[in-house]
């Protein structure tokens, strides 16, 4: 399943538009306190950013019900 749509960014008076397929962008942020691996969905294609296919996975969805009794 490929999800494709347009996007737009506004910064003051300038505007950028694009059309793209949704992908998962993988980035690594290095800071003095450690390394953070980020995976974010986006349809904006950027140079030098590693991507993988976007999959909508609802297998982890849970419905929890509970009962409470007070005496």
Buried (B, 14 or more C-beta within 10 A) or exposed (E): EEEEEEEEEEEEEEEEEEEBEBBBBEEEEEEEEEEEEEEEEBBEEEEEEEBEEBEEEEEEEEEEEEEEEEE
